[in-house]
Amino acid sequence: MRSSAIRTTCTGIAALFALLALAPLKAADSELCLGIASARLAPEHSNQSSRPLPGITLGAGIKLLQRDEFDLRQQILLITRGGRIATVGDLYLHNITLYLGTPLVASFMFEPLHPAALELGFQPAYLIMGINDLGVIQNTQSLDLGLLAGIRLEFSSCSLTLRWKQGLRPVVDDHRQHSIGLVFAIRMARGES
């Protein structure tokens, strides 16, 4: 498990550098992303309670397409998520996971909302490692899928996004993961239009 996690982490870091190497392309803007989030594991078929745990996001993105009030972005992110699941009485099991996320996000800018944009997207995320109070999590799914929705505020060289992620499949036992977070992005290169 550990060598697989190291391999996946190295692959993710290499992918981040490869994405940043694409920055000089004339048709694209690249960005560095840093974020915080609060994730919650929601039980699907049980009455177990859960509480959110904070997480961080670090990565890069590139604008694939831009047309007037629409743009399409691809990001590669290292994401920590977690949740506290009630076990017995007041005892909680703390689950923390590290994912390599590859969200594809479409942004729509409307004149009355300018400089704000509505974001919708899809995010597959691949498990690098999962740990809890007892050690390595054995019952974690290796692929997490989620729908994204958010509001992005655009500034001249950066953006701030409030984003909600709705988990589409269970990631730990029968728990889906939902999160809300802020992502701050700094543009690295401005493409020519």
C-alpha positions as CSV (number, residue, x, y, z in Angstrom):
1,M,0.0,0.0,0.0
2,R,2.8,2.4,1.0
3,S,4.8,2.0,-2.3
4,S,1.5,2.4,-4.3
5,A,0.8,5.6,-2.4
6,I,4.3,6.9,-3.1
7,R,4.0,6.1,-6.8
8,T,0.6,7.8,-7.1
9,T,1.9,10.9,-5.2
10,C,5.0,11.1,-7.5
11,T,2.7,10.7,-10.6
12,G,0.4,13.5,-9.2
13,I,3.4,15.8,-8.6
14,A,4.7,15.1,-12.1
15,A,1.3,15.8,-13.6
16,L,1.2,19.2,-11.8
17,F,4.6,20.1,-13.3
18,A,3.5,18.9,-16.7
19,L,0.4,21.1,-16.4
20,L,2.5,24.1,-15.4
21,A,4.8,23.5,-18.4
22,L,1.8,24.1,-20.7
23,A,1.5,27.7,-19.3
24,P,3.3,29.3,-22.2
25,L,0.7,28.1,-24.7
26,K,-0.9,31.2,-26.4
27,A,-4.5,30.0,-26.0
28,A,-4.5,29.2,-22.3
29,D,-4.1,30.7,-18.9
30,S,-2.5,28.6,-16.2
31,E,-3.1,29.0,-12.5
32,L,-1.8,27.8,-9.1
33,C,-4.6,26.8,-6.7
34,L,-4.7,26.8,-2.9
35,G,-7.8,26.0,-1.0
36,I,-9.4,25.0,2.3
37,A,-12.5,22.8,2.6
38,S,-14.8,21.2,5.2
39,A,-15.8,17.6,4.2
40,R,-18.5,15.5,5.7
41,L,-19.0,11.7,5.3
42,A,-22.7,11.2,4.9
43,P,-24.1,7.7,5.7
44,E,-26.1,6.2,2.9
45,H,-28.0,3.4,4.7
46,S,-27.4,3.8,8.4
47,N,-28.2,6.2,11.1
48,Q,-24.5,6.7,12.1
49,S,-23.8,10.4,12.7
50,S,-20.8,12.1,11.2
51,R,-19.1,15.4,11.6
52,P,-16.9,17.4,9.2
53,L,-13.1,17.7,9.3
54,P,-11.1,20.5,7.6
55,G,-9.0,19.7,4.5
56,I,-6.6,21.5,2.1
57,T,-6.3,21.7,-1.7
58,L,-3.1,22.4,-3.6
59,G,-2.6,22.2,-7.3
60,A,-2.7,23.8,-10.7
61,G,-5.1,24.4,-13.5
62,I,-5.2,25.5,-17.1
63,K,-7.9,27.2,-19.2
64,L,-8.8,24.9,-22.1
65,L,-11.4,27.1,-23.8
66,Q,-12.7,30.6,-23.6
67,R,-15.6,32.1,-25.5
68,D,-17.1,35.4,-24.4
69,E,-18.9,34.7,-21.1
70,F,-17.9,31.0,-21.0
71,D,-14.7,29.2,-20.1
72,L,-13.6,25.6,-19.5
73,R,-10.9,24.8,-17.0
74,Q,-9.0,21.6,-16.2
75,Q,-7.4,21.3,-12.8
76,I,-5.1,18.8,-11.1
77,L,-5.3,19.0,-7.3
78,L,-3.9,17.2,-4.3
79,I,-6.9,17.2,-1.9
80,T,-7.1,16.1,1.7
81,R,-10.6,15.3,3.0
82,G,-12.0,13.7,6.1
83,G,-14.8,13.1,8.4
84,R,-15.6,11.9,11.9
85,I,-17.9,8.9,12.1
86,A,-19.7,8.0,15.3
87,T,-18.8,4.5,16.4
88,V,-20.0,3.8,20.0
89,G,-21.6,6.4,22.2
90,D,-19.5,9.6,22.1
91,L,-16.5,7.9,20.4
92,Y,-15.7,9.0,16.8
93,L,-13.4,7.4,14.2
94,H,-11.4,10.1,12.3
95,N,-11.0,9.3,8.6
96,I,-8.5,11.4,6.6
97,T,-7.9,10.7,2.9
98,L,-5.5,12.1,0.3
99,Y,-6.8,12.3,-3.3
100,L,-5.5,13.3,-6.7
101,G,-8.5,15.2,-8.1
102,T,-8.9,16.2,-11.8
103,P,-11.9,18.5,-11.9
104,L,-13.2,19.8,-15.2
105,V,-15.1,23.0,-14.5
106,A,-17.2,25.2,-16.8
107,S,-17.7,28.8,-15.8
108,F,-20.6,31.0,-17.0
109,M,-20.4,34.8,-16.5
110,F,-23.6,36.8,-16.6
111,E,-23.7,40.5,-17.0
112,P,-25.6,41.3,-13.8
113,L,-23.2,39.1,-11.8
114,H,-20.0,40.5,-13.3
115,P,-17.2,39.9,-12.0
116,A,-18.8,36.8,-10.5
117,A,-19.2,33.6,-12.5
118,L,-21.3,30.5,-12.0
119,E,-19.2,27.2,-12.0
120,L,-20.5,23.7,-12.7
121,G,-18.2,20.7,-13.1
122,F,-17.4,17.1,-12.6
123,Q,-14.5,15.8,-10.4
124,P,-13.1,12.3,-10.5
125,A,-10.6,11.9,-7.6
126,Y,-8.2,9.0,-7.2
127,L,-7.2,7.8,-3.7
128,I,-3.6,8.1,-2.8
129,M,-3.9,7.2,0.8
130,G,-6.5,6.9,3.6
131,I,-5.7,6.8,7.3
132,N,-7.8,6.8,10.5
133,D,-7.2,6.5,14.3
134,L,-6.5,2.8,13.8
135,G,-4.0,3.0,10.9
136,V,-4.5,2.7,7.1
137,I,-8.2,2.6,6.0
138,Q,-8.9,-0.8,4.4
139,N,-12.4,-0.2,3.2
140,T,-11.9,3.0,1.1
141,Q,-12.9,3.2,-2.6
142,S,-10.0,4.1,-4.9
143,L,-12.2,6.4,-7.1
144,D,-14.4,9.2,-5.8
145,L,-16.8,10.9,-8.2
146,G,-18.4,14.2,-7.6
147,L,-20.5,17.0,-9.1
148,L,-19.3,20.6,-8.5
149,A,-21.2,23.8,-8.2
150,G,-19.9,27.2,-7.2
151,I,-19.4,30.9,-7.5
152,R,-16.1,32.4,-8.8
153,L,-15.1,36.0,-8.3
154,E,-12.6,37.1,-11.0
155,F,-10.0,39.7,-10.4
156,S,-7.2,40.9,-12.8
157,S,-4.6,38.2,-11.8
158,C,-6.5,35.9,-9.4
159,S,-9.8,34.4,-8.6
160,L,-11.6,33.2,-5.5
161,T,-14.1,30.3,-5.7
162,L,-16.7,29.1,-3.2
163,R,-17.3,25.5,-4.4
164,W,-19.7,22.7,-3.3
165,K,-18.8,19.0,-4.1
166,Q,-21.6,16.4,-4.0
167,G,-20.3,12.9,-3.8
168,L,-21.8,10.5,-6.2
169,R,-20.6,7.2,-4.7
170,P,-19.7,5.8,-1.3
171,V,-16.0,6.3,-0.5
172,V,-15.8,4.7,3.0
173,D,-18.2,1.8,3.8
174,D,-21.6,3.3,2.8
175,H,-20.6,6.9,3.3
176,R,-20.6,9.5,0.5
177,Q,-18.4,12.5,0.9
178,H,-19.7,16.1,0.5
179,S,-17.6,19.2,0.9
180,I,-17.7,22.9,0.7
181,G,-14.6,25.0,0.3
182,L,-12.8,28.1,-0.9
183,V,-10.2,27.9,-3.7
184,F,-7.8,30.8,-4.3
185,A,-6.2,30.7,-7.8
186,I,-3.3,32.9,-9.0
187,R,-2.9,33.1,-12.8
188,M,0.7,32.3,-13.9
189,A,0.5,33.3,-17.6
190,R,-1.9,35.4,-19.5
191,G,-2.7,34.0,-23.0
192,E,-3.1,36.2,-26.0
193,S,-6.6,36.4,-27.5
